[in-house]
Each structure stands twice: as C-alpha cells, then as structure tokens.
Amino acid sequence: MTDTIRERLLHVHERIRAAARRAGRDPASVTLVAVSKTVPAEVIRQALDAGVRILGENRVQEAKEKIAALPGAATWHLVGHLQTNKAKLAVQLFEMIHSVDSVKLLQALDRHGSEAGKRLRCLVEVNLGGEASKSGTMEADARDLIGAARDLAHVQVEGLMTIPPLLPDPEEVRPYFRRLRALRDTLQGEGCSLAELSMGMTHDFEVAIEEGATLVRIGTAIFGPRVA
C-alpha cells in the first residue's frame, strides 16, 4: 500500500530529528520547507492538514494560482530561480526568496518591497559547483552581493542557499554543504548576520543537516515522485 502524505511527512520529521541529534543539534533548529512544485492544490491541502506550514515553489506563476486556491493556509517561499521581471509579483506572494543571485534582482525586490510596504526576507544563492546550468552567484562574489543589500531598506538577507551537483551518494555532496557553512561563518565573522543555511533536498537533506542546514527543501519524500 502506498504511504499517505501524512505518513511520509511523519517519516521525514523523524529523519530530520535523527540527523540533528547526530550532529548534536536541537531538531527545532531545522525548518522544513515542503516543496510543492507541480503538486496540485488539492494534494497540497492534504499536506497542510498533516501539519505542513511552509511551502516552497519554483515558479512564480504556478505559485500564484496555488496561493489563490489556498488563501492564508501557509507561508510560501520561492526556492527556484527568479527573473527580475517577476520580482514585483514575487514580493506580493512570498515571505522569503531563497534564490537571490544578483544586485539587479536585489534592487528590484527592494523597489517593489517599498511600493508594497514590505520588507522581504532573502537568501543569497551560491553556485558552489560552478555549473552553468544552475543559477546562483559565484562564491567569490557573495560578499559583494550581501554588502549591496545593506543599503536597501526593503530586503533583508538572512543567509545563504545552495543547490549542489546531483551526485549518487549523498556523502559526495557533503563537501559542498561544508563549504557553504564555512562561507557563512566567514561572512558572519566579518559582521554579516546570516542565521540561515538553506541546503539539502530529498536525496541529501540528512547530510545537509549534519553540516548545519537550518532550512531543508523537501518535495519528493513528502509528495512522491513528480509527474511533470
């Protein structure tokens, strides 16, 4: 028999708690973002009924339709790449953007945040694998991007995010998570306040937690394999 979303969610929470304890961390220091990309609203509603409180979407337009169908049901994060021309709508829809990767985008979010009377929580996405197919700023440029945010009143950079190369063994991904944590620690030592590390998905979130993740973005382990 196929597990229900409630059963899968309970199992994910058990795995989060176990990974945190292995690392000597409080499990409450890890926040689950249930990634609902391609998942219809009626299925998302089952996850909400099972206790999901934060949902992550990859595309602004898809999220707009779901948020309209599920008003006030959850907090929504954008975890996919954001084009500057979608920044205004993103400010309206999301509590946090995980994927800021340019000063131009930061400025657009700040401008639209000012218009909306909202201060938007953001993470800087860092492309640690140097993969051309993935968005994100280069590691060497993260400092300047975070510095640029200091001059903006309507965006608040709260941490870093990464999507490492997809490798068959989660242990092979550990060095990337370790590098993101080291980068965060270095920047904090320079006076940046960066409490959040968004790293780890269904394939590797336990390793990410062991390396310091505070936000894990999990879709398949909760909703099952994507159909599109």
C-alpha positions in Angstrom: 0.0 0.0 0.0 1.3 3.5 -0.9 2.1 5.6 2.1 -0.1 8.6 2.7 1.3 12.2 2.7 0.8 12.2 6.5 2.8 9.1 6.9 5.6 10.3 4.6 5.7 13.6 6.5 6.0 11.9 9.8 8.9 9.9 8.4 10.6 13.0 7.1 10.3 14.6 10.5 11.8 11.5 12.2 14.7 11.7 9.8 15.2 15.4 10.4 15.3 14.8 14.2 17.7 11.9 13.9 20.1 13.8 11.7 20.0 16.8 14.0 20.7 14.7 17.0 23.7 13.0 15.3 25.1 16.5 14.8 24.4 17.5 18.4 21.8 20.0 17.3 18.4 20.8 18.5 15.9 19.4 15.9 13.9 22.6 16.4 16.7 24.5 14.7 15.8 22.8 11.4 12.8 24.2 9.4 11.1 22.1 6.8 10.1 23.7 3.6 7.8 21.3 1.7 8.5 21.8 -2.0 5.2 21.6 -3.9 6.4 22.2 -7.5 3.9 20.5 -9.9 1.8 19.4 -7.0 -1.9 20.3 -7.4 -3.7 22.4 -4.7 -5.9 19.5 -3.6 -2.8 17.4 -2.8 -1.1 20.3 -1.1 -4.2 20.6 1.1 -3.5 17.1 2.4 0.0 18.2 3.4 -1.4 21.2 5.2 -3.9 19.1 7.0 -1.0 16.9 8.1 0.9 19.8 9.6 3.0 21.4 6.8 3.3 25.1 7.5 5.8 26.3 4.9 5.6 25.6 1.2 8.3 26.1 -1.4 7.6 26.8 -5.1 9.9 27.0 -8.0 7.9 29.2 -10.4 6.1 32.4 -9.6 3.1 32.0 -11.9 2.4 28.4 -10.6 2.6 29.6 -7.1 0.2 32.5 -7.7 -2.5 30.0 -8.7 -1.9 27.8 -5.7 -1.8 30.6 -3.2 -5.1 31.9 -4.6 -6.6 28.4 -4.2 -5.2 28.1 -0.6 -5.6 31.6 0.9 -3.9 32.1 4.2 -3.2 28.4 4.6 0.6 28.5 4.7 3.7 30.6 4.4 5.2 30.5 0.9 8.9 30.5 -0.1 10.3 30.8 -3.6 13.1 28.3 -3.9 13.6 28.4 -7.7 15.3 31.0 -9.9 13.7 34.4 -10.0 13.8 36.6 -13.1 13.9 40.3 -12.4 10.7 40.9 -14.4 8.8 38.7 -11.9 10.1 40.5 -8.8 7.0 42.5 -8.2 4.7 39.5 -8.1 7.2 37.6 -6.0 7.2 40.3 -3.4 3.4 40.1 -3.2 3.4 36.3 -2.9 6.3 35.1 -0.9 7.6 35.5 2.6 11.2 34.5 1.6 13.2 34.3 -1.6 15.9 31.6 -1.4 17.4 32.4 -4.8 18.7 35.9 -4.9 21.8 35.9 -7.2 22.4 39.5 -8.4 22.5 43.1 -7.3 20.0 43.9 -10.0 17.5 41.4 -8.6 18.1 42.7 -5.0 17.4 46.2 -6.2 14.2 45.2 -8.0 12.9 43.4 -4.9 13.8 46.4 -2.7 11.9 48.7 -5.1 8.8 46.6 -5.2 9.1 46.0 -1.4 9.0 49.7 -0.9 5.9 50.0 -3.1 4.2 47.2 -1.1 5.3 48.5 2.3 7.0 45.2 2.9 10.5 44.1 3.9 11.3 40.8 2.1 13.4 38.1 3.7 16.0 36.8 1.2 18.8 34.3 0.9 21.8 34.6 -1.4 22.1 31.6 -3.7 25.7 30.4 -4.2 26.6 28.2 -7.1 29.4 26.2 -5.4 29.6 23.6 -8.2 30.3 26.2 -10.9 27.6 24.6 -13.0 26.5 26.7 -16.0 23.0 25.0 -15.9 22.3 26.4 -12.4 21.7 29.9 -11.2 23.5 31.5 -8.2 26.3 33.9 -7.6 29.9 32.6 -7.5 31.4 32.1 -4.1 33.8 34.9 -4.6 31.0 37.4 -5.3 28.7 36.5 -2.4 30.3 39.1 -0.1 29.7 42.0 -2.5 26.1 40.9 -3.0 25.4 40.8 0.7 27.1 44.1 1.1 24.9 45.7 -1.5 21.8 44.6 0.5 22.9 46.6 3.4 22.0 49.8 1.6 18.5 48.6 0.8 15.6 49.2 3.3 13.1 46.7 2.0 15.2 43.5 1.7 16.8 41.6 4.5 19.5 39.0 3.5 19.3 36.4 6.3 21.6 33.7 5.0 22.8 31.5 2.1 21.4 28.8 -0.2 22.9 26.3 -2.5 21.9 23.5 -4.9 25.0 21.3 -5.2 25.7 18.9 -8.1 23.4 15.9 -8.2 25.7 13.0 -7.2 24.6 9.4 -6.5 26.0 9.2 -3.0 24.9 11.9 -0.5 28.3 11.7 1.1 29.8 13.1 -2.1 27.7 16.2 -1.6 28.9 16.8 2.0 31.9 19.0 0.9 29.5 21.4 -0.8 27.4 21.8 2.3 30.5 22.2 4.4 31.8 24.9 2.1 28.5 26.9 2.3 28.6 26.7 6.1 32.3 27.8 6.1 31.4 30.8 3.8 28.6 31.8 6.0 30.8 31.6 9.1 33.5 33.7 7.4 31.0 36.3 6.4 29.5 36.3 9.9 33.0 36.9 11.3 33.1 40.0 9.1 30.0 41.4 10.6 27.2 39.9 8.4 24.2 38.5 10.2 23.4 35.3 8.4 21.5 32.9 10.5 20.0 30.7 7.7 21.5 28.0 5.6 19.1 26.6 3.0 20.6 23.4 1.8 19.5 19.8 1.3 16.7 18.2 -0.6 15.1 14.7 -0.5 18.3 13.0 -1.7 20.7 14.6 0.7 18.9 16.5 3.5 20.3 14.4 6.3 23.9 15.2 5.3 22.9 18.9 4.9 21.5 18.9 8.5 24.7 17.3 9.8 26.6 20.2 8.1 24.4 22.9 9.6 21.3 23.4 7.4 18.6 25.4 9.0 16.2 25.1 6.1 15.7 21.9 4.2 13.7 21.9 0.9 11.9 18.5 0.6 9.5 17.6 -2.1 9.6 14.0 -3.3 9.9 12.4 0.1 6.6 14.1 1.1 4.6 14.3 -2.1 6.1 11.4 -4.1 7.8 11.5 -7.5 6.8 14.4 -9.7 4.6 13.7 -12.6 6.0 16.6 -14.7 
